[in-house]
Amino acid sequence: MRILFSIIAFTHLLPIWASGQSIKVEGYAGAPHNYLTKFDGEYFTVERNDGYALINLSGQVVASGLKAPVKGFGRKLYYNFKTVFTEEGGNIVLKNIKGRTLGVQKYKEIEPFVTTNTVVRLPSAQGSWLVAYIDTAGKELVRFDVKKLWSIVQPLNQLGAFSFVTLSEFLPFSHGLTPIHSRVASKYGYINQKLQLVIPVLYKKARPFSEGLAAVQNEDGNWGFINTGGKLVIPFTYSRETSRFMSGLARVEDTKGQLGYINTKNEVVIPPKYEHATCFYKGYALVRENYNSPVQMIDSIGKVVAIFPKDLSYIDNAKPPTGISGGDKPEYPFYISETLQQLVDEGKGIFMTGLRYGLADKSGKVILDCIFEFLSDFHNGKMFAHQSKFENNETKHFLGILQENGEWAIQIVPPQF
C-alpha cells in the first residue's frame, strides 16, 4: 500500500520559510522497502496520478508527468546524474531535469546509470537484439547486434538459445573496456568501444577495470589482477575474490575470512584482521574487526581516524547477489558504501542500529539517533527520511526531506484528492 503525502517545506535560506510558512506539494512517496523518492541534494522525485514529478527544495515542480518505464516485474523511475529515463508512447527516452530529451534514440529497455555510461536496447526487427551504450548526455558511444558481438568470442552455431540474453549482462565501460562472456568456453575476455577483442577470453570470471587494473579469476579459482593491456601484474594468489582498486588499495581476504588491503605492487599495506571492510574511497575505508567491535574509519596506511559507537553499523550493500541468477548486479562492481561516501564528502553519514537509521559525523559523534525507519541520500545537510510514530492508537507515517538537526525541511502528508 502506498504511503501518501503532501510536501511542506521550510528553510533558513528564504524569508517565507524562515517565518514558518509552508509550501505544499502533493504526491506519493512509496512504502517501506519500496520507496519511490530519490533525492540528489537539489531535487527529489515524487509520484503523482499523472506520473512522477521532479521538485526542487523550494517546493517548485521542475518537471512533471514523467512515466516510469517497466523494469522487471514493475515500474520504477531511475533518476541519476541529473537525468531520468521516462516512458513515452511505448518507448523509453532519456531526459534532463528540465524535461528536455537527451539524444535522439528511443529505447525498448534500459539499465540505470551507475557510472557515466550505461547500456540500452534499441527497437529492432523480431529475432534480433540491437544494443547501444550511451553516456549521461544521451550520446551513443557504440551500438551492435548482440549476435554480432557474441560472434567475436564464439561460433554462433554453437551458441544455443538466443532468448536467454539479458541487458544486465553488459556492464558499463571502464577505462574504455568491458568484460565479454563466451558462453561456449564459459570464460571472459574484454572488448573496447570499437568492439575489438583486446584481451583474450581466458578467465573464469572478470571484473571491470578500476585505476587501470581489473580482478580476474583463473581456472583454478584463484584471483589476480591484469592491466588494460592484458598483462598479469598481480599473480593469481588469492583464493577469495578481491575488491577493485580504489585509492591505490584493493581489499583481499585470507583463508580464515579476514579482510585486509594490498597495493598495486601486491604488497600487504594493511594486514587482514577485519571481519567487515569497505573498498577505499578518497583515502579512507570503514572497517570492523568483528561483530561485537565498533566500526572504525581508517586511512590508507591503516591508521584509525575515527571510532563510532559500538551499536552502529555502516551501510554497504556491495555484495554479490545470492538469488537464482547468481550473476553480478550491474551496480555491484562500481558501488561505494553509502555511509563512507557521505562521511568523506559531507562530513556526516547514515548508520544503522538494528532496523533503525540515524546519522553520525566523521569524528564518531552521533548527530541523529537511530529512530528512523529509513534514511538515504544525505546531501548538504539533508536526506530522504521515513519515520513512524504510534499516536492516538494508530501508527502515523512521516516522510520527506529531513534536515540533519532532525527537523523536516519537506514533510510528507496525504494529498487531498
C-alpha positions, 0 to 999 in steps of 0.5 A: 500500500502506498504511503501518501503525502503532501510536501511542506517545506521550510528553510533558513535560506528564504524569508517565507520559510524562515517565518514558518510558512509552508509550501505544499506539494502533493504526491506519493512517496512509496512504502517501506522497502519500496520507496519511490523518492530519490533525492540528489541534494537539489531535487527529489522525485515524487509520484503523482496520478499523472506520473512522477514529478521532479521538485526542487527544495523550494517546493517548485515542480521542475518537471512533471508527468514523467512515466516510469518505464517497466523494469522487471516485474514493475515500474520504477523511475531511475533518476541519476546524474541529473537525468531520468529515463521516462516512458513515452508512447511505448518507448523509453527516452532519456531526459534532463531535469528540465524535461528536455530529451537527451539524444535522439534514440528511443529505447525498448529497455534500459539499465540505470546509470551507475557510472557515466555510461550505461547500456540500452536496447534499441527497437529492432526487427523480431529475432534480433537484439540491437544494443547501444551504450550511451553516456549521461548526455544521451550520446551513443558511444557504440551500438551492435547486434548482440549476435554480432558481438557474441560472434567475436568470442564464439561460433554462433552455431554453437551458441544455443538459445538466443532468448536467454540474453539479458541487458544486465549482462553488459556492464558499463565501460571502464577505462574504455573496456568491458568484460565479454562472456563466451558462453561456449568456453564459459570464460571472459575476455574484454572488448573496447568501444570499437568492439575489438577483442583486446584481451583474450577470453581466458578467465573464469570470471572478470571484473571491470577495470578500476585505476587501470587494473581489473580482478580476474579469476583463473581456472583454478579459482584463484584471483589476480589482477591484469592491466588494460593491456592484458598483462598479469601484474598481480599473480593469481594468489588469492583464493577469495575474490578481491575488491577493485582498486580504489585509492591505490588499495584493493581489499583481499581476504585470507583463508580464515575470512579476514579482510585486509588491503594490498597495493598495486605492487601486491604488497600487504599495506594493511594486514587482514584482521577485519571481519567487515571492510569497505573498498577505499574511497578518497583515502579512507575505508570503514572497517570492523574487526568483528561483530561485537567491535565498533566500526572504525574509519581508517586511512590508507596506511591503516591508521584509525581516524575515527571510532563510532559507537559500538551499536552502529553499523555502516551501510554497504550493500556491495555484495554479490547477489545470492538469488537464482541468477547468481550473476553480478548486479550491474551496480555491484562492481562500481558501488561505494558504501553509502555511509563512507561516501557521505562521511568523506564528502559531507562530513556526516553519514547514515548508520544503522542500529538494528532496523533503525537509521540515524546519522553520525559525523566523521569524528564518531559523534552521533548527530541523529539517533537511530529512530528512523525507519529509513534514511538515504541520500544525505546531501548538504545537510539533508536526506530522504527520511521515513519515520513512524510514530504510534499516536492516538492508537494508530501508527502515523507515517512521516516522510520527506526531506529531513534536515540533519538537526532532525527537523523536516525541511519537506514533510510528507502528508496525504494529498487531498484528492 
